Amino acid sequence: MKLALPTNPSLRRFIGDTLYETFEHLIMLILTIIIVVLIGFATYHLVLVTFGLILAGELDPANPNVYPGIFGLFFTVLIGLEFKRSFLIVSATQTSIVRIRSIILIGMLATLRKFIVLDLREVNVLEMLAVAAAILALGIVYWLVRDQENRTKPLVVPTILGPDA
């Protein structure tokens, strides 16, 4: 089903060629708003916790109980920012799919966050092995797809003598 396309470029950005593409853009807009709110709350919470620890004098580099929680909050904000970035890429390029590299990177960040917040005194060896294997597998997949769009473009080899030689 084709829609009459608007001529206004700012409005055209949110309306696709089909009804389904318009639906996708609307959902991406809603998800973007939600993720921005979540990033804002997570950052606010991170700042409150960090300043609370500083004011209470509990932010001790030698205390291993404090830093995993702070870094867990930090990675939560980073994961949210990466989600937002992947939404912006989809919106800017007007493609209908989130790129696989962004999804793999978000998975790597989430798995790394899990690895950081693990309590090493209470962790099961098999759980540690599973998290390490997940990070390794995601890293291998990311390495395999890192140049995916570069492989589809034709290779242009510059010449020293110039185009007229």
C-alpha positions as CSV (number, residue, x, y, z in Angstrom):
1,M,0.0,0.0,0.0
2,K,1.6,3.3,-1.1
3,L,1.2,6.5,0.8
4,A,1.2,10.0,-0.6
5,L,4.7,11.1,0.4
6,P,5.1,14.5,2.1
7,T,7.4,17.1,0.5
8,N,8.6,18.5,3.9
9,P,12.1,16.9,4.4
10,S,11.8,16.9,8.2
11,L,8.4,15.1,8.1
12,R,9.6,12.8,5.2
13,R,12.3,11.4,7.6
14,F,9.6,9.8,9.8
15,I,7.3,8.5,7.0
16,G,8.3,5.5,5.0
17,D,7.4,4.5,1.5
18,T,4.9,1.9,2.8
19,L,2.6,1.8,5.8
20,Y,4.8,-0.8,7.4
21,E,7.9,1.4,7.1
22,T,6.0,4.2,8.6
23,F,5.0,1.9,11.5
24,E,8.7,0.9,11.9
25,H,9.7,4.5,12.1
26,L,7.0,5.3,14.6
27,I,8.1,2.3,16.8
28,M,11.8,3.5,16.5
29,L,10.7,6.9,17.6
30,I,8.9,5.5,20.7
31,L,11.8,3.2,21.6
32,T,14.2,6.2,21.2
33,I,12.1,8.3,23.6
34,I,12.0,5.4,26.1
35,I,15.7,4.7,25.9
36,V,16.5,8.4,26.4
37,V,14.4,8.4,29.5
38,L,16.0,5.2,30.8
39,I,19.6,6.6,30.1
40,G,18.7,9.8,31.9
41,F,17.4,7.9,35.0
42,A,20.4,5.5,35.0
43,T,22.9,8.4,34.7
44,Y,21.1,10.3,37.5
45,H,21.2,7.1,39.7
46,L,24.9,6.6,38.8
47,V,25.7,10.2,39.8
48,L,23.7,9.9,43.1
49,V,25.4,6.7,44.1
50,T,28.9,7.9,43.2
51,F,28.5,11.2,45.1
52,G,26.9,9.4,48.0
53,L,29.9,7.1,48.3
54,I,32.3,10.0,48.0
55,L,30.4,12.0,50.7
56,A,30.2,9.0,53.0
57,G,34.0,8.3,52.5
58,E,33.3,4.8,51.3
59,L,34.8,5.2,47.8
60,D,37.9,3.3,48.6
61,P,40.0,1.9,45.7
62,A,41.0,-1.0,48.0
63,N,37.4,-2.0,48.7
64,P,36.4,-4.6,46.1
65,N,32.7,-4.4,47.1
66,V,32.1,-0.9,45.8
67,Y,33.5,-0.7,42.3
68,P,31.6,-3.6,40.7
69,G,28.3,-1.9,41.6
70,I,29.5,1.5,40.2
71,F,30.9,-0.1,37.0
72,G,27.7,-2.1,36.6
73,L,25.8,1.2,36.6
74,F,28.3,2.7,34.3
75,F,27.9,-0.2,31.8
76,T,24.2,0.1,32.1
77,V,24.4,3.6,30.8
78,L,26.9,2.6,28.0
79,I,24.5,-0.2,26.9
80,G,21.7,2.3,26.8
81,L,23.8,4.7,24.8
82,E,24.7,2.0,22.3
83,F,21.0,1.1,21.9
84,K,20.3,4.8,21.2
85,R,23.2,5.0,18.7
86,S,21.8,2.0,16.8
87,F,18.4,3.6,16.7
88,L,20.0,6.8,15.3
89,I,21.8,4.8,12.6
90,V,18.6,3.1,11.5
91,S,16.8,6.5,11.5
92,A,19.6,8.3,9.6
93,T,20.1,5.7,7.0
94,Q,16.4,4.9,6.7
95,T,17.1,1.2,6.7
96,S,14.5,-1.1,8.1
97,I,16.9,-3.3,10.1
98,V,19.3,-2.7,13.0
99,R,22.8,-3.6,11.9
100,I,24.1,-6.8,13.3
101,R,27.3,-5.2,14.5
102,S,25.3,-3.0,16.9
103,I,23.5,-6.0,18.3
104,I,26.7,-7.9,18.8
105,L,28.3,-4.9,20.5
106,I,25.4,-4.5,22.8
107,G,25.6,-8.2,23.7
108,M,29.3,-7.9,24.3
109,L,28.8,-4.9,26.6
110,A,26.0,-6.7,28.5
111,T,28.1,-9.8,28.9
112,L,31.1,-7.8,30.0
113,R,28.9,-6.0,32.5
114,K,27.8,-9.4,33.9
115,F,31.5,-10.4,34.1
116,I,32.4,-7.2,36.1
117,V,29.5,-7.5,38.6
118,L,30.1,-11.1,39.4
119,D,31.0,-11.7,43.0
120,L,34.1,-13.9,42.8
121,R,33.6,-15.3,46.3
122,E,30.2,-16.7,45.4
123,V,30.5,-17.5,41.7
124,N,30.3,-21.0,40.3
125,V,33.2,-22.0,38.1
126,L,30.8,-23.1,35.4
127,E,29.1,-19.7,35.4
128,M,32.4,-18.0,35.0
129,L,33.3,-20.3,32.2
130,A,30.0,-19.7,30.5
131,V,30.4,-15.9,30.7
132,A,34.0,-16.1,29.4
133,A,32.8,-18.3,26.5
134,A,30.0,-15.9,25.7
135,I,32.4,-13.0,25.5
136,L,34.8,-15.0,23.3
137,A,32.0,-16.1,21.0
138,L,30.6,-12.6,20.6
139,G,34.1,-11.3,20.0
140,I,34.7,-13.8,17.2
141,V,31.3,-13.0,15.6
142,Y,32.0,-9.3,15.8
143,W,35.4,-9.9,14.2
144,L,33.8,-11.9,11.4
145,V,31.2,-9.2,10.6
146,R,33.2,-6.0,11.3
147,D,33.8,-5.2,7.7
148,Q,30.5,-6.5,6.3
149,E,29.5,-3.4,4.4
150,N,33.1,-2.8,3.2
151,R,33.1,-6.3,1.6
152,T,30.0,-5.4,-0.5
153,K,31.5,-2.2,-1.9
154,P,33.9,-2.5,-4.9
155,L,37.5,-2.1,-4.1
156,V,39.1,1.1,-5.4
157,V,42.8,1.0,-5.7
158,P,44.5,4.4,-6.0
159,T,47.3,4.7,-8.6
160,I,50.4,6.7,-8.1
161,L,50.5,8.0,-11.6
162,G,47.0,9.4,-11.6
163,P,43.9,8.6,-13.7
164,D,45.4,9.8,-17.0
165,A,48.5,7.5,-16.9
